[in-house]
Amino acid sequence: MSTTKPDSRGEFPIAYGSPAPADSQVRLDDPSFAADPHRVYEDMRRHGPLVPVELAPGVPATLVIGHQAAVQILNDEHHFPADSRRWEQNAAPGCPLAPMLGYRQNALRTAGAEHKRYRRTIIAALDTVDLHRVHDSVARAAESLINGFCESGTADLRMDYAYPLTFRVLSELMGFPADAAAAAYEGMAAMLEGVGAEEGQQRFVEALIGVVQRKQAEPGDDLTSELLRHPDGLDLMEMVNQAALLFSMGTEPTCNLILNALLLLMTDEEYGGEVLSGAMATRDAIDAVLFEDPPLANWCVSYPRQPQLVGDTWLPADQPVVISLAACNNDPVVAGDRRGNRSHLAWGAGPHACPAQPLGLTIASQGIDLLLDALPDIRPQASAQHLDWRPGQFHRALAALPVRFPACPPMRLV
């Protein structure tokens, strides 16, 4: 094996063994990838744990599909920083992923002392969250939503339940007025799907600037106000960026986690039967989904400043390195019994591991339990193979989850 260091810039990872041919690279924004990513991951494995891909036309990246390589990279912020400024400077004008991957003054897109400062502020704010209050908020939202469709006998669990549930709960936690929350969510969705991303980013930022300015004048009992109270004293745009991170990471991924877990519970006899009977906790089904189909399937992006050797592969400088959390969780090298196992990478690892796990799990598990308690005979209207998945490089997200159930009158859940 040769380990000669390549030039500081390279178009693709250089592997010594069985590199993927450049003309066979997978486009992660292709609908066929969204339709069956696990088949694609399996095809990739013959090329090793680090595979060249395109995130969009003309946007090369390395997708990490090996568990060991992922853990190494996630725990090495010095060689794999999350600061994307040098990549952004060299990105083509109008790059559709710049709004999603570009530098932000937040805990996700920074490194070193700057990252520690922002993360410290976010953790301090999250530490003030009363999870009992979150339970109550989820219950109120769930009761209102379920009673809105229970008499019809049918629903789309994405648009009728999971999306509005997470949206309402996070908006309340953040102290967002309804109009600002709606504008922020629409902008975030455009950025995540890469459709109208620049306009979406503008809507997102403008909505949050308005919220932060209101909270500066009239702070309340909410996460945005807690960020403002932190002694590090974030300025306006730093505040906007932390609030944006909390809202975006709390809504869309949590919505998709609820949907993916409900799909498992409705279509898998083992999980569905044991959860309904009480033999298995909802948390076990959620962890099964976090292994198999995490809502952020490809994430934890870093940008090596110099070429880096991982195993027998040189990764180019200033090119995105994306961890495929889904592929790494299902790496045959670490396969084993998952019952009660929570060693998946769905929350990330290392200095950028998600600090909001208790909050996300509380919203998801409570939302699932309330729905199944209210409508225990709920079933999907189509088989899992006939459901559509939303295109996108980073998420594992159902376009819709149509269900049927015996119609029933409104009920009290709270």
Secondary structure as UniProt FT lines:
FT   STRAND          14..15
FT   HELIX           22..24
FT   STRAND          26..27
FT   TURN            28..29
FT   HELIX           31..35
FT   HELIX           37..44
FT   HELIX           45..47
FT   STRAND          50..56
FT   TURN            57..58
FT   STRAND          59..64
FT   HELIX           67..74
FT   TURN            77..79
FT   HELIX           85..90
FT   TURN            93..94
FT   TURN            96..97
FT   HELIX           98..101
FT   HELIX           112..126
FT   TURN            127..128
FT   HELIX           131..149
FT   TURN            150..152
FT   STRAND          154..156
FT   HELIX           158..162
FT   HELIX           163..174
FT   HELIX           178..193
FT   HELIX           197..217
FT   HELIX           223..229
FT   TURN            231..232
FT   HELIX           236..267
FT   HELIX           269..277
FT   HELIX           282..292
FT   STRAND          298..302
FT   STRAND          308..310
FT   TURN            311..312
FT   STRAND          313..315
FT   TURN            317..318
FT   STRAND          321..324
FT   HELIX           325..329
FT   HELIX           332..334
FT   TURN            339..340
FT   TURN            346..347
FT   HELIX           350..352
FT   TURN            355..356
FT   HELIX           357..374
FT   TURN            376..377
FT   STRAND          379..380
FT   HELIX           384..386
FT   STRAND          402..404
//
